[in-house]
Amino acid sequence: MEATLPSPDFTLPAAPAPLTQLSRTLASDTLKLKRTAALRLTLLSGAFPVLITFLIFFFKGEVIMKAGGSPWPRFINASWQTAGTLLLPLFVVLLTSLVVHIETKATAWKHLYAQPVGRGAVFLSKLLLILALNAVALLLFVALLLGAGMLLSVLRPKLGFAWSTIPLETIVWMFVRTYVATLGLLAVQYVVSLFWRSFVVPVGVGMGAVVATIALLSWEHVDKIPYAAPLGTAMAMKMEKGTLTVAHELAKHEWYSLGWFAGVLVVGYIILLRRNVS
C-alpha cells in the first residue's frame, strides 16, 4: 500500500484578539519611548513654571506677602496661571508630535502596518500613551509645586509656608479640570500629527493655533477653541479673602474640550482607516 501524505495547510493563522493586539502594540510603543525627547519633555515639563514662581517668591516674597495671609494660595495660583497660559498648551503640542514622530523618523509606518495588528490598535495605543504621559506631566507639576512650597518654608520661613494650610482639595480639582481641558487640543494635535507625518508641520500648526488663541482671548466665543481651554481652567481659580477656591464641576469650555476630543478622534480614525500606507 502506498502511504498518503497529508495535504499542506495554507490557511493563515487567526488574527489575535483586539485586546491582545492593543496590549502588544502598547508594550512596543512604550519600549520605543525609552531615551526619547518625548519622555524627557514629560519629566521636565512641570519644572519650568514652578521654578519661575519659586524664584519670584524667593526674591520678592516679602513684597508679595506684605498684605499678609497664607502664601500657598498665591503660590499655587501664580504657578498654575503660568503653566496654563502658554507652557501647558505648547507641551501638549510638542508631546503629541514627538510620540508620533518616533515612527516617522524611523520610516516604520509600512513595517508597523505589516504586523499582525489592526490600525485600530495602532491608533488607540499611541493615543493611550500620549494620555498617560500627559497625566504623568501634570502629576509631576503638582508634586514639584508642593515640593517647592515646602522648600520655601525652609529657605524663607518668614513667608509663612510652614504654618499655612495647603488647599489640597483645590489642587485635586484643578488637576482633574486641567487634564480635561487639555484633551481637546491633544486630540486635534494627535490627528494632525498622524495626517502630516512630519515633525515641523504639526508643531507649526499647534504653535500657530496657540498664538492665535491668545490673540482672540477677548472674543466671546473663545471658550469653544480647544487651545484656550487650559488657560480658561487656570483662570477659574478665585482668591476670596485669602482663600483659593475653584468650582467642583466642569466649566463650559471644559465640556467643549471633551466634545472636541470625542469628535476629532472619530474623524481621525476614519481618515486613518481610509488612508493608504506610505
C-alpha positions as CSV (number, residue, x, y, z in Angstrom):
1,M,0.0,0.0,0.0
2,E,1.2,3.5,-0.8
3,A,1.4,5.9,2.1
4,T,-0.7,9.0,1.6
5,L,1.0,12.3,2.6
6,P,-1.1,14.9,4.5
7,S,-2.0,17.8,2.3
8,P,-0.3,21.0,3.2
9,D,-2.4,23.6,5.2
10,F,-2.1,27.0,3.6
11,T,-4.6,28.7,5.9
12,L,-3.4,31.8,7.7
13,P,-3.4,31.8,11.5
14,A,-6.2,33.7,13.1
15,A,-5.6,37.3,14.0
16,P,-5.0,37.9,17.7
17,A,-7.9,39.2,19.7
18,P,-8.4,43.0,19.7
19,L,-7.2,43.4,23.3
20,T,-4.2,41.2,22.6
21,Q,-3.3,43.4,19.6
22,L,-3.7,46.5,21.8
23,S,-1.6,45.2,24.6
24,R,1.2,44.1,22.2
25,T,1.2,47.5,20.4
26,L,1.1,49.4,23.7
27,A,4.1,47.4,25.0
28,S,6.0,48.1,21.8
29,D,5.2,51.8,21.8
30,T,6.3,52.0,25.5
31,L,9.6,50.4,24.7
32,K,10.2,52.8,21.8
33,L,9.6,55.7,24.2
34,K,12.8,54.9,26.1
35,R,15.5,57.6,25.8
36,T,13.4,59.8,23.5
37,A,12.8,63.5,23.7
38,A,9.1,62.9,24.5
39,L,10.0,61.2,27.8
40,R,12.4,63.9,28.7
41,L,9.9,66.6,27.9
42,T,7.3,64.8,30.1
43,L,9.7,64.6,33.0
44,L,10.8,68.3,32.7
45,S,7.6,70.0,31.7
46,G,6.3,70.7,35.1
47,A,9.6,72.2,36.4
48,F,9.7,75.4,34.4
49,P,6.5,77.2,35.7
50,V,7.2,76.0,39.2
51,L,10.8,77.3,39.0
52,I,9.7,80.7,37.8
53,T,7.2,81.1,40.6
54,F,9.7,79.7,43.2
55,L,12.3,82.3,42.2
56,I,9.7,85.1,42.3
57,F,8.7,84.1,45.8
58,F,12.3,83.5,46.9
59,F,13.5,87.0,45.9
60,K,10.2,89.0,46.2
61,G,8.2,87.0,48.6
62,E,8.2,89.7,51.3
63,V,6.7,92.2,48.8
64,I,4.1,89.7,47.7
65,M,3.1,88.8,51.2
66,K,3.2,92.3,52.5
67,A,-0.6,92.4,52.9
68,G,-0.5,89.2,55.0
69,G,-2.5,86.0,54.6
70,S,-1.5,82.5,53.5
71,P,1.3,82.2,50.9
72,W,0.0,78.9,49.5
73,P,-3.0,80.3,47.5
74,R,-0.9,83.0,45.9
75,F,1.9,80.5,45.1
76,I,-0.4,77.9,43.6
77,N,-2.4,80.5,41.6
78,A,0.7,82.1,40.1
79,S,2.2,78.7,39.2
80,W,-0.9,77.4,37.6
81,Q,-1.6,80.5,35.6
82,T,2.0,80.5,34.3
83,A,1.6,76.9,33.2
84,G,-1.9,77.3,31.7
85,T,-1.3,80.5,29.8
86,L,1.3,79.2,27.3
87,L,3.5,76.3,28.6
88,L,0.9,73.6,29.0
89,P,-0.7,74.0,25.5
90,L,2.8,74.1,24.0
91,F,3.8,71.0,26.0
92,V,0.8,69.0,24.6
93,V,1.7,70.2,21.0
94,L,5.2,69.0,21.4
95,L,4.3,65.8,23.2
96,T,1.9,64.5,20.5
97,S,4.3,65.4,17.7
98,L,7.2,63.7,19.4
99,V,5.4,60.5,20.1
100,V,4.0,60.1,16.6
101,H,7.3,61.2,15.1
102,I,9.0,58.2,16.5
103,E,7.6,56.1,13.7
104,T,8.0,58.8,11.1
105,K,11.7,59.3,11.9
106,A,12.4,55.6,11.6
107,T,10.3,55.3,8.4
108,A,8.5,52.5,10.1
109,W,4.8,53.0,9.2
110,K,4.8,50.4,6.5
111,H,6.5,47.9,8.8
112,L,4.1,48.7,11.6
113,Y,1.0,48.1,9.5
114,A,2.5,44.8,8.2
115,Q,2.5,43.4,11.7
116,P,-0.5,41.2,12.8
117,V,-2.3,44.2,14.4
118,G,-5.1,46.3,13.1
119,R,-5.0,50.1,12.6
120,G,-7.3,50.5,15.5
121,A,-4.8,49.0,17.9
122,V,-2.1,51.3,16.5
123,F,-4.3,54.4,16.7
124,L,-5.5,53.6,20.2
125,S,-2.1,52.5,21.5
126,K,-0.4,55.8,20.7
127,L,-3.4,57.8,22.0
128,L,-3.3,56.0,25.3
129,L,0.4,56.5,25.6
130,I,0.0,60.3,25.0
131,L,-2.8,60.5,27.5
132,A,-0.7,58.7,30.1
133,L,2.3,61.0,29.5
134,N,0.0,64.0,29.8
135,A,-1.3,62.7,33.2
136,V,2.3,62.0,34.4
137,A,3.4,65.5,33.4
138,L,0.5,67.1,35.4
139,L,1.2,64.9,38.4
140,L,4.9,65.9,38.3
141,F,3.8,69.5,38.1
142,V,1.7,69.1,41.3
143,A,4.4,67.3,43.1
144,L,7.0,69.9,42.2
145,L,4.6,72.6,43.2
146,L,4.1,71.2,46.7
147,G,7.8,70.4,47.0
148,A,8.8,74.0,46.0
149,G,6.4,75.5,48.6
150,M,7.9,73.2,51.3
151,L,11.4,74.2,50.2
152,L,10.4,77.8,50.6
153,S,9.2,77.1,54.1
154,V,12.8,76.1,54.9
155,L,14.7,78.7,52.9
156,R,12.3,81.6,53.6
157,P,10.4,80.8,56.8
158,K,9.2,84.3,57.2
159,L,6.9,83.9,54.2
160,G,4.7,81.5,56.3
161,F,4.6,78.4,54.2
162,A,5.3,76.2,57.2
163,W,2.3,77.1,59.3
164,S,-0.2,77.7,56.4
165,T,-2.7,75.1,55.3
166,I,-2.2,73.6,51.8
167,P,-5.5,73.7,49.8
168,L,-5.3,70.1,48.7
169,E,-9.0,69.9,47.7
170,T,-8.5,72.8,45.3
171,I,-5.3,71.2,43.9
172,V,-7.1,67.9,43.2
173,W,-10.0,69.6,41.4
174,M,-7.6,71.8,39.4
175,F,-5.7,68.7,38.4
176,V,-8.8,67.0,37.2
177,R,-10.2,70.0,35.4
178,T,-6.8,70.9,33.8
179,Y,-6.4,67.4,32.5
180,V,-9.9,67.6,30.9
181,A,-9.1,71.0,29.5
182,T,-6.1,69.6,27.6
183,L,-8.0,66.7,25.9
184,G,-9.5,68.7,23.1
185,L,-6.2,70.2,21.8
186,L,-4.5,66.9,22.4
187,A,-6.9,65.1,20.1
188,V,-6.5,67.8,17.4
189,Q,-2.7,67.6,17.6
190,Y,-2.7,63.9,17.5
191,V,-4.8,63.7,14.4
192,V,-2.8,66.4,12.7
193,S,0.5,64.5,13.6
194,L,-1.0,61.3,12.0
195,F,-2.2,63.1,8.9
196,W,1.0,65.1,8.3
197,R,3.8,62.6,9.0
198,S,6.5,65.2,9.8
199,F,7.5,67.0,12.9
200,V,7.6,70.5,11.7
201,V,4.0,70.8,10.3
202,P,2.1,69.6,13.4
203,V,4.3,71.7,15.7
204,G,3.8,74.7,13.4
205,V,0.1,74.2,13.3
206,G,0.0,73.9,17.1
207,M,2.1,76.9,17.9
208,G,0.2,79.0,15.4
209,A,-3.1,77.9,17.0
210,V,-1.8,78.8,20.5
211,V,-0.6,82.2,19.4
212,A,-3.9,82.9,17.6
213,T,-5.9,81.8,20.6
214,I,-4.1,84.2,22.9
215,A,-4.8,87.0,20.4
216,L,-8.5,86.0,20.5
217,L,-9.0,85.9,24.2
218,S,-11.3,88.8,24.2
219,W,-13.6,87.1,21.7
220,E,-16.9,86.0,23.2
221,H,-16.7,82.5,21.7
222,V,-13.1,81.8,22.6
223,D,-14.2,79.1,25.1
224,K,-15.1,77.0,22.0
225,I,-11.5,76.9,20.9
226,P,-9.7,73.8,22.3
227,Y,-6.4,75.6,22.6
228,A,-7.9,78.2,25.0
229,A,-9.3,75.6,27.5
230,P,-6.1,75.2,29.7
231,L,-5.9,79.0,30.2
232,G,-9.7,79.1,31.0
233,T,-9.2,76.5,33.6
234,A,-6.1,78.2,35.1
235,M,-8.2,81.4,35.4
236,A,-11.0,79.5,37.1
237,M,-9.3,79.7,40.5
238,K,-10.6,82.5,42.6
239,M,-8.9,84.3,45.5
240,E,-11.6,85.2,48.1
241,K,-10.4,86.7,51.4
242,G,-7.0,85.0,51.1
243,T,-8.6,81.6,50.3
244,L,-8.1,79.8,46.9
245,T,-11.3,78.2,45.6
246,V,-12.4,76.5,42.4
247,A,-15.8,75.2,41.3
248,H,-16.2,71.4,41.9
249,E,-17.7,70.9,38.4
250,L,-16.6,71.2,34.8
251,A,-16.9,74.6,33.2
252,K,-18.4,75.2,29.7
253,H,-15.0,75.4,28.0
254,E,-14.0,72.0,29.5
255,W,-17.2,70.4,28.2
256,Y,-16.3,71.8,24.8
257,S,-12.8,70.2,25.2
258,L,-14.4,66.8,25.8
259,G,-16.6,67.4,22.7
260,W,-13.5,68.2,20.6
261,F,-11.8,65.1,22.0
262,A,-14.5,62.7,21.0
263,G,-15.4,64.3,17.7
264,V,-11.9,64.8,16.4
265,L,-10.8,61.2,17.3
266,V,-13.8,59.7,15.4
267,V,-12.9,61.7,12.3
268,G,-9.2,61.0,12.7
269,Y,-9.8,57.3,13.0
270,I,-12.0,57.3,9.8
271,I,-9.2,59.1,8.0
272,L,-6.6,56.6,9.2
273,L,-8.7,53.7,8.0
274,R,-9.1,55.1,4.5
275,R,-5.6,56.4,4.1
276,N,-3.0,54.5,2.0
277,V,0.1,53.4,3.9
278,S,3.1,55.4,2.7
